[in-house]
Amino acid sequence: MTFDDLLKKWDWKPIRNCPGRYVLQASRNDLCLADVLDADVDQNEYRVSTAPDAVLVVKLDEGGIISYKRRDGSFVHTLNTRDGFVRKLSQLGIIP
């Protein structure tokens, strides 16, 4: 699935003061990445000191998804343009 496909398929809201980043507005917060993407995907999971939750990362054609898996099993999914993706991964310390 592409960035544009995901942007059209789900209800994404721009994240305030974070250009190029959107948060999924879902009535359920139990949707895993496979649910959002309609497919099993290769995802990388990170534990970083700058985030209290596990960080799941999937690269897309034009950016990527950064999801946070909370301790209670719920998720927060963010869709990111190329610039937003790189900027946030850098802020999290996942890429230099």
Secondary structure as UniProt FT lines:
FT   HELIX           3..9
FT   STRAND          12..14
FT   TURN            16..17
FT   TURN            19..20
FT   STRAND          21..24
FT   HELIX           33..37
FT   STRAND          44..46
FT   TURN            49..50
FT   STRAND          54..60
FT   TURN            61..62
FT   STRAND          63..69
FT   TURN            71..72
FT   STRAND          75..80
FT   HELIX           82..92
//
